[in-house]
Amino acid sequence: MSKGKKKSVMADGEKILATNRRAKFDYELGQRFEAGLCLIGSEARSIRDTSPGINEAFIDLDRNGEAWVKQMRITHMKHAAFGHTEVRPRKLLLHQAELNKIRAALERDGMTAIPTIVYYKKGRVKLEFALARGKKQFDKRHAIKERTENREAQAAISRGRKDY
């Protein structure tokens, strides 16, 4: 077993490579989509060793009707025969009907597409992203307040169980 971070495993046996925990805090997440990633050899090998950085990434649609993930960081491999650019646009593989839904939501509703999870599925690298709407500052404070209240309630319940 290699030394390093332990990778999470999803319910279907899929290995999670990276999650964007900041997305749930900064955005109201809506409909989710799964897309394949077009990678070159050194990127595919690098993802196995180090998790990609998706915290600053976003999804963009171009005029040709293709989806691209931008600002996603995949680190270099030291011993690769040829390298790659660490941060570059990478093409997403989606069906035309999905692209049409995404384009309509982005244009009509003023939403944005945010990557949430990168994982392996049947040996292929997949990216899950969600259509999202940005939260206001008071929404974020409300989320923190709810989280704190839930944590305190769970602590009180566990203290009550210890008394028995």
Secondary structure, DSSP 8 states (H G I E B T S, - for coil): --SS---EE-TTS-EEEEE-HHHHHHEEEEEEEEEEE---HHHHHHHHHS--B-TT-EEEE-TTS-EEEES-B----TT-SS---SB--EEEE--HHHHHHHHHHHHHS--EEEEEEEEEETTEEEEEEEEEEE--HHHHHHHHHHHHHHHHHHHHHHHHHHT-
